[in-house]
Amino acid sequence: MHIVKIGGSLTYDAKPLLKTLKDYAKENNKNIVIIPGGGEFANVVRKIDKFLNLSNSLSHKLAIKCMDLIGEIYSEIGNIKAYDTLFNLKREINKEKIAILLPSKILISTDISEHSWDVTSDSLSLYIGNLLDVKEIIIATDVDGIYDKFPGGKLLNIINANEIQGLTSVDKTFPILLKKFKMTAYVVNGKYPQRVIDILEGKPNIYTKIVID
Amino acid sequence: MHIVKIGGSLTYDAKPLLKTLKDYAKENNKNIVIIPGGGEFANVVRKIDKFLNLSNSLSHKLAIKCMDLIGEIYSEIGNIKAYDTLFNLKREINKEKIAILLPSKILISTDISEHSWDVTSDSLSLYIGNLLDVKEIIIATDVDGIYDKFPGGKLLNIINANEIQGLTSVDKTFPILLKKFKMTAYVVNGKYPQRVIDILEGKPNIYTKIVID
């Protein structure tokens, strides 16, 4: 099973990637689970939090619910079924080969993660990945990967989780969880679906691989 | 039982109104149910719908879920308990005298309304009011009431539902439902909590009363 987290920053550009992944999954008989980011909905939570100083717990809960909203949108525009439990997702994915996860029920019922803006949908997808027992995760976002400095830096083909400084497109907790769960991650620009396919195929292209020791 | 719908446009200004309503409910032994609007979250749905041309059903469902998000925020900043079923709300409100309704479970499970942007949280509060068998509803928003023309018009103290032209702060379906459910509505600026209290007390102040024949 492969996990592709499609960031909410790709909301307006996700359709070609969703279609490519759906076709690829069926043609190659591979199971792909898509985890959505919270996108502009989560940005509204950030804004309201900033003005009204919400509790960390409420901001966390609302941001998680925003992932479901983007997930429902990906489900419609990609014509891919969405599930809110791993029970149903695992039972159905062998038929469809691809599924969208609406993660709020899992994440709130298990209360598996810290309640903090340091844990965004990137890290939350690692928790889901761990529940699904996968060892690789693809983070599709709107930048080409991780740069040695940003802006103006050089794109890195590979980086060790220990070297991620927080100045990147993934959240602060992400490298810590990668090590904890012994996972490898890829950060890739989802506006170029072939790059995502090439990761799935183990082929070189423009993306950053994050490895652990 | 009284229903006060607090529009999402009041997100950043709702705290004094929530506090005033909570104190009033306890001191006067009146039950008040607060229904949230979808606010900036629902605006994100509108924006995404505009760009991606979502189905009416999905836009409707997401906008309803946005009401829950604002409701959870009102619950925290007002220190008022929130309920997602009328069963639990009715069982608990006599203790607390005031409750916030998170309406998505009710509205999606009953699928009680048309799936259209003509049905916003204003009209959805009328459906909830009808389920609660109330005959009056207060719509707290960020304008002083309904004007004979806008901008630049004169605030109306009273208007017949038949005369509402759609050029107002309430949605298109609202007057139709008012007549169907035989309800009276008040549109009031929620930034002035005393105006809302004066409606509850039957006293004159700055607001618009919408009557039916």
Interface residues (C-beta under 8 A of the other chain):
Chain A: T11 Y12 K15 G39 E40 F41 V44 V45 K47 I48 F51 L52 L54 S55 L58 K61 L62 K65 C66 D68 L69 E72 I73 E76 I77
Chain B: T11 Y12 K15 G39 E40 F41 V44 V45 K47 I48 F51 L52 L54 S55 L58 K61 L62 K65 C66 D68 L69 E72 I73 E76 I77
